[in-house]
Amino acid sequence: MIRKAPRMPAIDGDAVVKEALRRIALPSRRLFMRRSLTLGGLSLLTGCAMIDGESAERALMSISRFNDKVQGWLFDPDLLAPTYPESMITRPFPFNAYYGEGELRQVDAARYRLEVSGRVADKHAWTLAELHALPQTDQVTRHICVEGWSAIGKWGGVRFSNFLARIGADTSAKYVGFKCADDYYTSIDMPTALHPQTLLTLSYDGRPLPPRHGFPLKLRIPTKLGYKNPKHVQAIFVTNTYPGGYWEDQGYNWFGGS
């Protein structure tokens, strides 16, 4: 006689996340957090199985948001990403975007203005000349793509924390969002925005930032995966309302980094 496998209940994503977050509040549960960043870990905790696509989609999204909370809680704003000697720069540095290189967006440097809005005191639009006049720094760091490849590049520009201070940004706000000339958009948490290695990039490898790498302005965040590093940035806004992102709204992890 063939015995039927017992029917497993569908996972209640909201209940799982609520219980997981309750455990986060306990300092002694840090090990629990580190072992519960995946759907599998949470499923094992509950003994549940996902039995339909809609339930799975809801649970995956809930757990992705849970991952965001955990990653944000573990993020150390004082921990620096590795830096490298210029001899290790990847040449040529790969092109990466959600479209082909033949579809590069062209931005008129003379007409370009960086729009600033939201929870900031100074909302004037910045010209490229104004941005280049700010104190500049550079770094040789590794770009890590979610597709599995990485490359080392030299990026130069304005430390983002300095720029936020310059425009009088409310650094107690939760998010900083970005809109780009190629219709890409994304957002980051404020601690990442204030990280000392987060740059408003204006140059690559000692030269003006080329179009294939995001001219006229790219956000470079070595503590994040590549899709959190928007190119052709045209607008920045500071907000307490969750802004999402191009890939994040399609299911990618929002925090997207260390």
Order of alpha helices (4+ residues) and beta strands (2+ residues): alpha-alpha-alpha-alpha-beta-alpha-beta-beta-alpha-beta-beta-alpha-beta-beta-beta-beta
